[in-house]
């Protein structure tokens, strides 16, 4: 594939064929410019098998805006679509429809509401709402899902891993294990969700972060192959990088060779006025080796250097490492809390691939269509009641209880003002017998979550720094109940419907289902 072909494949043609065939149908029926509303949401939190997330971190909006900005049908795209044939050999896409795509299609000719990146979000809550011409809203579905779902997945994994480190530095090491160019968006999402730095040089450069890394086993192997040994390799690295010396110590034998040789090099650096950075452990019982290595470093006068851990880590492995250190360190004369505070974690495969849940079940559904200036709600019925859509033009609010904690996300209709409803009724989305009633004294504030991102084609938000997204993440996580944040068996956060939306949904279900005679 040539470079320009890759660009074309990632532009407006980053869509599914059925988006185009449906859009031609809308065009032929005169519906293509009818205003419609689509909701983007996901149905369940990521499931990693033995454990499950209790929330997710929103991410990917900036990538979507960049894609919308360059998603257009140029002559090359039109020529390709014109070449497509039906099963009978006829031209699949008619010339008048192709002319519309070329001359009138504008991916940003929409109104887009979104929940800002970095915020904690929950299942079934509209994360993004697209209002605009039906055909445009249809064609951009695939690109929106592609840009956002994956980044939410990775940002969430990063947040969970960061939580397990107890606030220690987290490095994203996944570039070599990622799926192609997904490494770029994955690294960005990881930095939003919890990673402090990335080894990915390109993403680090674009986002304004210094890339982080150590050296590989191959560097030591080179010197071994030349007959000079591990110590010579370490010394050469220290000579070139005297103020950034972090040595990988498990190429031969971690405790008998690697750490002793690292200490010799560190002592030489100290004599020359330099402060060593640390060592890295990439194999074996990382908890036990951390304790033994810390003891050796402490005895040699290096109690502050970092110990970087890598090798197939995720949130549960890190949690187990920390627990083992707490239980085992003191018998070796090492203070467990001091050791935990000097650990750094380099996480690759299970961060960049989400390790356990390979996709977020994010969906994009038509919920309303306009006729004569009025929004008409639409509904999709399913035998699985959890998959029955919440219809209509909607907005989302976060309700904070008397403690100031987030207690529920409330989905209501766009013309509702839930802040004036007293008492506030929160209906279960599917169970008629479940609801909560909150009095004014039980509520400290109600926050509207969706903000205008694009209004009638005009982008309303400025590009943000990752630091702003991280600040939102930290604030939102702090306002969750601890049970929702548990790595194992988290408490279910409540997502509710307003009474008005509940009534609308039930009336549409009743109307759509066959009536008994």
Backbone torsions as a table, in degrees:
resi	resn	phi	psi	omega
1	UNK	NA	126.9	-179.9
2	UNK	-76.6	155.7	-178.1
3	UNK	-54.1	-44.0	-178.1
4	UNK	-68.3	-28.8	176.4
5	UNK	-67.6	-37.9	177.7
6	UNK	-63.9	-40.1	177.7
7	UNK	-62.0	-45.0	179.6
8	UNK	-62.3	-39.4	-179.1
9	UNK	-67.4	-26.1	-177.7
10	UNK	-98.5	3.6	178.6
11	UNK	-90.8	-134.4	-175.6
12	UNK	-65.9	-21.7	177.7
13	UNK	-79.1	2.0	171.1
14	UNK	-76.7	68.4	-178.7
15	UNK	-149.6	167.0	177.0
16	UNK	-90.7	149.3	-177.4
17	UNK	-56.2	-37.0	-175.7
18	UNK	-69.3	-20.5	174.7
19	UNK	-64.4	-38.4	-178.8
20	UNK	-75.9	-40.3	-179.9
21	UNK	-67.9	-37.8	175.5
22	UNK	-64.7	-40.8	-178.0
23	UNK	-65.1	-35.9	176.1
24	UNK	-65.9	-37.0	175.5
25	UNK	-60.8	-46.0	178.5
26	UNK	-59.3	-41.8	179.3
27	UNK	-61.0	-45.0	-177.4
28	UNK	-66.6	-31.9	-179.0
29	UNK	-88.8	0.1	-178.8
30	UNK	73.6	21.9	-178.8
31	UNK	-104.2	-3.8	-169.0
32	UNK	-64.1	-27.2	-180.0
33	UNK	-102.3	5.2	176.0
34	UNK	-66.8	131.4	-178.6
35	UNK	-69.3	134.9	179.6
36	UNK	-137.5	162.9	177.3
37	UNK	-126.0	133.0	176.6
38	UNK	-120.2	139.3	174.3
39	UNK	-106.6	136.3	169.7
40	UNK	-105.6	124.2	178.3
41	UNK	-152.7	171.2	173.8
42	UNK	-124.5	155.7	-168.9
43	UNK	-92.7	-29.8	-178.7
44	UNK	-150.7	152.9	179.1
45	UNK	-68.7	154.0	179.7
46	UNK	-54.9	135.9	-178.4
47	UNK	-114.7	121.3	-176.2
48	UNK	-104.7	20.6	178.0
49	UNK	93.2	-85.1	-179.4
50	UNK	-85.3	-7.7	178.3
51	UNK	-148.8	161.6	-175.0
52	UNK	-143.0	147.9	178.4
53	UNK	-75.1	149.2	176.4
54	UNK	-100.5	-2.3	-179.6
55	UNK	-166.6	172.5	171.5
56	UNK	-130.9	168.5	177.3
57	UNK	-111.3	123.3	-178.9
58	UNK	-71.0	138.0	-179.4
59	UNK	-160.5	158.5	172.6
60	UNK	108.4	-6.5	-174.9
61	UNK	-62.6	-42.1	-179.5
62	UNK	-62.2	-39.0	177.4
63	UNK	-63.6	-38.6	177.1
64	UNK	-63.2	-45.6	-179.3
65	UNK	-62.2	-39.2	177.2
66	UNK	-62.5	-40.6	-179.8
67	UNK	-68.1	-44.5	179.2
68	UNK	-59.5	-33.7	-176.6
69	UNK	-66.3	-27.7	-177.2
70	UNK	-117.2	8.6	-179.7
71	UNK	-84.9	98.9	179.8
72	UNK	-145.3	155.7	-179.4
73	UNK	-93.6	99.4	174.2
74	UNK	-85.9	-176.8	-176.0
75	UNK	-62.8	-36.3	-179.0
76	UNK	-66.2	-41.0	178.4
77	UNK	-66.4	-40.8	179.5
78	UNK	-64.4	-42.6	178.8
79	UNK	-60.4	-39.7	179.4
80	UNK	-65.2	-46.2	-179.6
81	UNK	-64.1	-35.5	178.7
82	UNK	-65.8	-27.4	-178.0
83	UNK	-78.1	-13.6	-178.9
84	UNK	-71.5	139.2	-177.2
85	UNK	-118.5	151.0	173.5
86	UNK	-78.0	177.6	-179.2
87	UNK	-65.1	-17.7	177.9
88	UNK	-98.0	4.5	177.9
89	UNK	90.0	0.2	178.5
90	UNK	-81.1	158.7	177.3
91	UNK	-62.0	124.2	-174.1
92	UNK	-70.7	-44.5	-178.1
93	UNK	-107.5	122.1	-175.2
94	UNK	-71.7	155.5	-175.2
95	UNK	-62.8	-37.5	-178.0
96	UNK	-67.7	-35.0	175.5
97	UNK	-67.5	-42.1	178.5
98	UNK	-64.2	-35.6	176.2
99	UNK	-63.7	-39.3	177.5
100	UNK	-63.7	-43.9	178.4
101	UNK	-59.3	-43.8	-175.8
102	UNK	-71.6	-40.6	-170.5
103	UNK	-98.9	-26.8	-170.9
104	UNK	-120.7	-14.8	-179.2
105	UNK	-73.4	126.1	176.0
106	UNK	-137.0	109.7	-173.8
107	UNK	-60.9	-22.2	-179.1
108	UNK	-98.9	8.5	178.2
109	UNK	-81.5	55.9	-175.7
110	UNK	-139.6	170.8	164.7
111	UNK	-111.6	126.9	-176.5
112	UNK	-123.7	124.5	170.6
113	UNK	-105.7	144.4	-179.8
114	UNK	-150.4	155.3	170.7
115	UNK	-87.2	128.1	-173.8
116	UNK	-57.3	151.4	177.9
117	UNK	-63.5	145.4	-179.8
118	UNK	94.1	-15.5	-178.3
119	UNK	-78.6	147.7	172.6
120	UNK	-70.7	133.4	178.8
121	UNK	-134.7	168.0	-169.8
122	UNK	-138.5	162.8	-177.0
123	UNK	-58.8	145.0	174.4
124	UNK	71.1	-2.1	176.2
125	UNK	-82.9	127.1	175.3
126	UNK	-60.0	113.9	178.8
127	UNK	-83.9	-33.3	178.3
128	UNK	-141.4	138.4	178.9
129	UNK	-123.3	123.3	-179.9
130	UNK	-107.7	123.2	173.1
131	UNK	-119.5	131.8	179.1
132	UNK	165.6	-172.0	179.6
133	UNK	-54.1	135.6	-172.8
134	UNK	-53.9	-47.1	-175.9
135	UNK	-67.0	-37.7	178.6
136	UNK	-66.8	-45.8	177.7
137	UNK	-58.9	-34.3	179.4
138	UNK	-70.7	-45.5	-174.2
139	UNK	-67.9	-32.8	-176.4
140	UNK	-84.0	-2.4	-178.1
141	UNK	-54.9	-52.0	-173.2
142	UNK	-63.0	-43.8	179.4
143	UNK	-62.4	-40.5	178.8
144	UNK	-61.6	-47.8	-179.0
145	UNK	-64.3	-39.8	-179.2
146	UNK	-64.5	-41.6	-175.8
147	UNK	-75.6	-33.1	-168.9
148	UNK	-100.9	-43.4	-173.7
149	UNK	-57.8	-46.1	-177.7
150	UNK	-64.4	-40.7	-178.6
151	UNK	-67.7	-35.7	174.5
152	UNK	-60.4	-44.3	-179.0
153	UNK	-58.6	-46.3	-176.4
154	UNK	-75.4	-39.3	177.2
155	UNK	-60.6	-38.3	178.9
156	UNK	-66.6	-44.7	177.9
157	UNK	-60.2	-42.2	179.4
158	UNK	-63.0	-39.7	179.4
159	UNK	-63.4	-40.3	179.6
160	UNK	-67.5	-42.1	179.0
161	UNK	-65.3	-42.6	178.1
162	UNK	-59.3	-40.9	178.1
163	UNK	-60.1	-41.1	-177.5
164	UNK	-69.8	-22.8	179.7
165	UNK	-78.3	-6.7	-176.0
166	UNK	59.3	38.8	174.2
167	UNK	88.7	1.4	-180.0
168	UNK	-75.4	165.1	-176.1
169	UNK	-62.3	136.0	178.6
170	UNK	-121.9	125.6	179.4
171	UNK	-110.4	133.7	176.8
172	UNK	-88.8	117.7	-174.5
173	UNK	-117.5	26.2	-164.7
174	UNK	-92.7	1.2	-170.9
175	UNK	-55.5	-42.1	-175.9
176	UNK	-73.6	-16.6	-176.8
177	UNK	-108.9	-0.1	-176.7
178	UNK	-79.6	167.2	178.1
179	UNK	-89.5	93.3	175.4
180	UNK	55.4	-133.9	-177.2
181	UNK	-71.0	-5.3	172.7
182	UNK	-59.6	-21.8	178.6
183	UNK	-60.4	-29.1	-177.9
184	UNK	-70.9	-54.2	179.3
185	UNK	-67.8	-33.0	179.0
186	UNK	-64.6	-43.3	178.7
187	UNK	-65.0	-40.5	177.3
188	UNK	-60.7	-46.4	-180.0
189	UNK	-63.5	-38.9	178.3
190	UNK	-61.9	-38.8	178.8
191	UNK	-67.3	-33.1	175.4
192	UNK	-69.6	-44.1	-171.5
193	UNK	-76.7	-31.5	-177.9
194	UNK	175.1	-21.0	179.0
195	UNK	-68.2	138.4	179.2
196	UNK	-83.7	-36.9	-179.4
197	UNK	-147.2	169.5	178.4
198	UNK	-131.3	152.2	172.3
199	UNK	-79.6	-12.9	-176.9
200	UNK	-71.4	108.0	-173.6
201	UNK	-65.1	-44.5	-176.4
202	UNK	-63.8	-48.7	179.2
203	UNK	-63.9	-41.6	178.9
204	UNK	-59.3	-41.8	179.2
205	UNK	-63.3	-48.3	-176.4
206	UNK	-64.3	-38.3	-175.3
207	UNK	-92.2	-3.3	175.0
208	UNK	83.8	30.6	178.0
209	UNK	-113.3	144.0	170.9
210	UNK	-73.2	128.0	177.7
211	UNK	-67.7	148.9	-177.5
212	UNK	-123.1	148.1	176.9
213	UNK	179.0	174.7	179.6
214	UNK	-118.4	-123.9	170.9
215	UNK	-138.0	168.3	-177.5
216	UNK	-95.9	167.7	174.2
217	UNK	-60.0	-29.1	-176.2
218	UNK	-60.4	-30.5	179.1
219	UNK	-64.2	-42.4	177.6
220	UNK	-67.9	-38.6	-179.6
221	UNK	-62.4	-35.8	177.6
222	UNK	-58.0	-48.5	-177.9
223	UNK	-70.2	-33.6	175.5
224	UNK	-65.5	-42.9	-179.7
225	UNK	-63.9	-30.0	178.5
226	UNK	-86.0	1.7	176.6
227	UNK	82.8	13.7	-177.1
228	UNK	-100.6	-24.2	171.6
229	UNK	89.7	174.3	-175.5
230	UNK	-64.2	-44.0	-177.7
231	UNK	-59.5	-40.5	179.2
232	UNK	-65.0	-37.1	178.0
233	UNK	-63.9	-47.1	179.5
234	UNK	-61.5	-41.6	-178.1
235	UNK	-65.9	-39.7	178.5
236	UNK	-62.9	-42.5	179.3
237	UNK	-63.2	-42.2	179.4
238	UNK	-65.8	-35.5	179.3
239	UNK	-65.5	-37.7	-178.7
240	UNK	-79.9	-36.7	-176.1
241	UNK	-126.2	65.2	-173.3
242	UNK	-65.6	-25.3	-178.9
243	UNK	-103.6	4.1	-179.9
244	UNK	-135.9	38.4	-171.3
245	UNK	-87.9	107.8	176.2
246	UNK	-129.4	116.6	-166.7
247	UNK	-108.6	133.4	175.4
248	UNK	-83.3	117.0	-164.2
249	UNK	-109.0	12.0	-174.8
250	UNK	-115.9	23.9	179.6
251	UNK	-69.3	-36.6	-177.7
252	UNK	-110.3	-72.4	178.9
253	UNK	-149.8	116.2	-170.7
254	UNK	-56.9	-51.7	-171.8
255	UNK	-90.1	-26.1	-177.5
256	UNK	-92.6	-22.9	-176.7
257	UNK	-127.4	-55.6	-170.8
258	UNK	-61.6	-55.1	-177.6
259	UNK	-66.1	-45.3	176.9
260	UNK	-58.1	-41.0	178.8
261	UNK	-68.4	-37.4	177.0
262	UNK	-62.7	-41.4	-179.9
263	UNK	-62.6	-40.5	178.4
264	UNK	-61.4	-41.5	179.1
265	UNK	-68.5	-39.7	179.5
266	UNK	-63.8	-39.9	178.7
267	UNK	-62.7	-39.4	177.2
268	UNK	-66.1	-39.3	177.0
269	UNK	-62.3	-43.1	178.7
270	UNK	-59.6	-43.0	179.7
271	UNK	-61.9	-27.3	-179.6
272	UNK	-92.6	2.8	176.4
273	UNK	89.0	18.5	-179.9
274	UNK	-111.4	150.7	179.2
275	UNK	-106.0	116.4	178.5
276	UNK	-65.3	151.3	-178.6
277	UNK	-87.1	-48.6	-179.7
278	UNK	164.2	-166.4	177.7
279	UNK	-124.4	163.1	176.7
280	UNK	-127.5	135.0	176.6
281	UNK	-111.6	128.3	-173.2
282	UNK	-127.6	9.9	179.6
283	UNK	-160.2	164.5	177.0
284	UNK	83.8	-168.0	177.5
285	UNK	-75.9	94.7	-170.8
286	UNK	-63.4	-34.5	178.6
287	UNK	-65.9	-51.1	-178.5
288	UNK	-63.8	-44.2	179.3
289	UNK	-64.2	-34.6	176.7
290	UNK	-61.9	-43.2	-179.4
291	UNK	-63.8	-49.3	-178.3
292	UNK	-65.3	-40.7	178.8
293	UNK	-65.8	-40.2	178.1
294	UNK	-61.2	-42.1	178.2
295	UNK	-59.8	-45.5	179.9
296	UNK	-64.7	-43.2	179.1
297	UNK	-66.4	-40.6	178.2
298	UNK	-60.7	-47.2	-178.4
299	UNK	-64.1	-27.7	-179.9
300	UNK	-87.3	0.0	177.6
301	UNK	91.5	23.6	179.6
302	UNK	-124.6	62.1	-177.2
303	UNK	-77.4	-8.7	-174.4
304	UNK	-104.3	-13.5	-175.6
305	UNK	-68.3	148.9	-176.8
306	UNK	-76.3	154.0	171.3
307	UNK	-120.8	109.4	-177.8
308	UNK	-92.4	129.5	178.7
309	UNK	-110.4	137.3	175.6
310	UNK	-144.4	-177.4	178.4
311	UNK	97.2	87.9	169.8
312	UNK	58.8	42.2	-179.9
313	UNK	-85.7	150.9	165.7
314	UNK	-148.8	-171.0	-173.7
315	UNK	-64.5	-36.4	-179.4
316	UNK	-75.5	-38.3	177.2
317	UNK	-62.9	-43.5	179.0
318	UNK	-64.5	-42.3	177.0
319	UNK	-58.3	-41.0	178.4
320	UNK	-67.5	-38.7	177.9
321	UNK	-61.6	-48.0	-179.6
322	UNK	-61.4	-43.5	179.8
323	UNK	-62.5	-43.1	179.8
324	UNK	-64.3	-39.8	177.8
325	UNK	-62.4	-42.7	179.5
326	UNK	-61.2	-34.2	-177.1
327	UNK	-85.6	-27.6	-167.0
328	UNK	-110.5	-24.9	-167.7
329	UNK	-62.8	-40.5	-172.9
330	UNK	-63.0	-31.9	-179.6
331	UNK	-66.9	-16.4	176.0
332	UNK	-102.6	10.1	178.1
333	UNK	77.1	25.3	-179.6
334	UNK	-116.4	130.5	176.6
335	UNK	-72.1	118.8	-174.2
336	UNK	-61.8	-40.9	-177.6
337	UNK	-68.1	-38.1	177.4
338	UNK	-63.7	-39.0	178.9
339	UNK	-67.2	-45.1	-179.5
340	UNK	-58.4	-35.2	-178.0
341	UNK	-76.4	-11.1	177.9
342	UNK	-103.2	1.8	-179.5
343	UNK	-80.7	144.4	173.0
344	UNK	-127.5	142.2	-175.5
345	UNK	-118.1	125.7	173.7
346	UNK	-105.6	112.3	-173.9
347	UNK	-116.8	126.8	-176.5
348	UNK	-112.7	-90.9	-169.7
349	UNK	-54.1	-50.5	-172.0
350	UNK	-76.7	-7.0	171.4
351	UNK	-92.2	-53.0	-173.4
352	UNK	-70.9	-22.0	177.7
353	UNK	-105.4	-0.5	-178.7
354	UNK	72.5	-1.0	172.6
355	UNK	31.3	79.6	175.3
356	UNK	129.7	-36.8	175.9
357	UNK	-132.3	104.0	-168.0
358	UNK	-79.4	-8.9	-179.0
359	UNK	-153.2	148.4	171.3
360	UNK	-90.9	134.2	-177.6
361	UNK	-83.6	55.2	177.3
362	UNK	-77.0	136.3	-177.3
363	UNK	-130.2	166.0	-175.4
364	UNK	-136.0	111.0	-169.5
365	UNK	-127.2	140.8	173.1
366	UNK	-69.6	126.3	-177.2
367	UNK	-121.8	-14.9	-179.9
368	UNK	-161.3	151.3	175.0
369	UNK	-138.8	146.7	-172.9
370	UNK	-96.2	140.6	173.4
371	UNK	-142.4	124.6	-179.1
372	UNK	53.5	40.5	176.6
373	UNK	78.6	2.4	-178.0
374	UNK	-112.3	136.6	177.8
375	UNK	-79.6	122.7	176.6
376	UNK	-103.4	119.0	-178.2
377	UNK	-69.3	146.4	175.9
378	UNK	-119.6	157.3	-173.9
379	UNK	-139.8	142.4	171.6
380	UNK	-114.7	121.4	179.8
381	UNK	-90.4	143.0	176.7
382	UNK	-141.4	148.9	174.1
383	UNK	-64.4	-28.6	173.6
384	UNK	-85.4	109.2	-173.1
385	UNK	-61.5	-26.6	179.7
386	UNK	-68.3	-16.5	-179.3
387	UNK	-98.8	1.4	175.5
388	UNK	-71.9	126.8	-174.2
389	UNK	-64.8	150.4	166.4
390	UNK	-88.9	109.3	-167.2
391	UNK	-82.4	167.3	167.6
392	UNK	91.7	170.4	176.5
393	UNK	-76.2	115.0	-167.0
394	UNK	-127.5	163.1	170.7
395	UNK	-134.8	169.2	-175.1
396	UNK	-130.6	138.2	176.7
397	UNK	-126.7	149.0	172.8
398	UNK	-107.5	128.4	-176.7
399	UNK	-104.0	128.0	179.7
400	UNK	-108.2	132.2	-174.8
401	UNK	-82.1	-171.7	-175.4
402	UNK	-64.0	-18.4	176.6
403	UNK	-86.7	-8.1	-174.1
404	UNK	86.5	5.1	179.9
405	UNK	-86.5	148.7	174.3
406	UNK	-69.1	120.7	-176.3
407	UNK	-109.8	-22.1	179.4
408	UNK	-167.7	150.6	166.3
409	UNK	-102.9	129.6	-174.4
410	UNK	-113.1	122.3	177.1
411	UNK	-98.7	125.8	179.7
412	UNK	-137.9	177.6	179.4
413	UNK	-79.0	152.7	-171.1
414	UNK	-60.7	-27.0	-177.3
415	UNK	-94.8	10.2	176.6
416	UNK	-89.2	149.1	169.2
417	UNK	-119.2	90.0	-173.5
418	UNK	-67.4	-21.3	-178.8
419	UNK	-66.2	-18.4	-179.5
420	UNK	-97.8	-3.2	-177.5
421	UNK	-81.1	122.5	-177.8
422	UNK	-142.0	117.4	-3.4
423	UNK	-72.1	164.0	179.7
424	UNK	-92.4	121.2	-178.4
425	UNK	-99.9	127.1	178.9
426	UNK	-114.9	113.0	-177.6
427	UNK	-95.0	140.1	172.0
428	UNK	-62.8	138.8	-174.3
429	UNK	-61.8	-25.9	-174.8
430	UNK	-130.4	-20.6	-174.0
431	UNK	-101.9	112.4	-176.3
432	UNK	-63.6	-24.3	-176.7
433	UNK	-87.5	-2.0	-176.7
434	UNK	-113.1	125.4	172.7
435	UNK	-159.6	161.5	176.0
436	UNK	-122.8	147.7	175.4
437	UNK	-124.7	120.9	-178.2
438	UNK	-110.9	126.5	175.3
439	UNK	-82.1	163.6	179.2
440	UNK	-55.8	-32.8	-178.4
441	UNK	-71.7	-15.5	-179.7
442	UNK	-94.3	2.3	-176.9
443	UNK	-125.1	127.8	175.5
444	UNK	-93.5	-33.9	176.2
445	UNK	-164.5	160.2	175.8
446	UNK	-127.8	123.7	-172.6
447	UNK	-114.2	131.0	174.4
448	UNK	-78.9	128.4	-173.1
449	UNK	-92.1	-38.6	-177.7
450	UNK	-80.4	131.4	177.8
451	UNK	-119.5	155.0	176.7
452	UNK	-67.3	126.0	177.9
453	UNK	-106.3	-46.4	173.0
454	UNK	-130.0	131.6	175.3
455	UNK	-122.5	113.4	179.8
456	UNK	49.1	45.5	175.7
457	UNK	89.6	-7.5	-177.6
458	UNK	-104.3	123.4	-179.9
459	UNK	-70.3	128.5	-172.5
460	UNK	-103.6	-5.1	-175.3
461	UNK	-118.6	149.7	174.8
462	UNK	-90.1	154.8	174.0
463	UNK	-65.0	138.9	-174.5
464	UNK	-110.0	157.3	172.7
465	UNK	-81.4	151.8	177.4
466	UNK	-57.5	-33.4	-178.7
467	UNK	-59.7	-36.5	178.8
468	UNK	-66.6	-39.5	179.2
469	UNK	-67.5	-39.6	178.4
470	UNK	-64.2	-37.8	179.9
471	UNK	-62.9	-41.5	176.5
472	UNK	-62.4	-44.1	178.8
473	UNK	-56.3	-50.2	-177.7
474	UNK	-62.7	-41.6	-179.2
475	UNK	-65.8	-44.5	-178.3
476	UNK	-67.0	-41.3	179.6
477	UNK	-64.0	-38.7	179.2
478	UNK	-63.7	-24.2	-178.2
479	UNK	-94.0	3.7	173.9
480	UNK	-86.9	151.0	170.5
481	UNK	-63.9	142.6	179.4
482	UNK	-54.0	-33.9	-179.6
483	UNK	-62.4	-34.1	178.9
484	UNK	-68.4	-27.3	-176.3
485	UNK	-88.6	-4.5	-178.1
486	UNK	-56.9	139.2	176.1
487	UNK	-69.8	-31.7	179.8
488	UNK	-115.8	135.5	175.2
489	UNK	47.7	58.4	-178.0
490	UNK	-67.9	151.4	173.6
491	UNK	-67.1	144.6	-178.9
492	UNK	-80.0	123.3	175.2
493	UNK	-77.6	139.4	-174.5
494	UNK	-82.9	125.1	169.1
495	UNK	-115.5	120.9	-170.1
496	UNK	-125.5	165.2	174.8
497	UNK	-109.0	146.6	171.7
498	UNK	-67.8	159.0	179.3
499	UNK	-59.5	-37.9	-178.8
500	UNK	-66.1	-42.6	178.3
501	UNK	-68.4	-39.4	177.7
502	UNK	-58.4	-46.1	-179.2
503	UNK	-63.3	-40.9	178.4
504	UNK	-62.3	-45.5	-178.8
505	UNK	-60.3	-46.1	-178.3
506	UNK	-65.5	-37.5	-179.8
507	UNK	-67.5	-37.0	178.8
508	UNK	-70.5	-38.0	177.1
509	UNK	-61.9	-46.1	-179.2
510	UNK	-61.9	-39.9	-178.8
511	UNK	-69.2	-35.5	-175.1
512	UNK	-78.8	-31.4	-176.3
513	UNK	-75.0	147.7	177.6
514	UNK	-59.4	136.9	-179.0
515	UNK	-87.4	137.2	177.3
516	UNK	-71.0	137.6	-179.9
517	UNK	-84.2	NA	NA
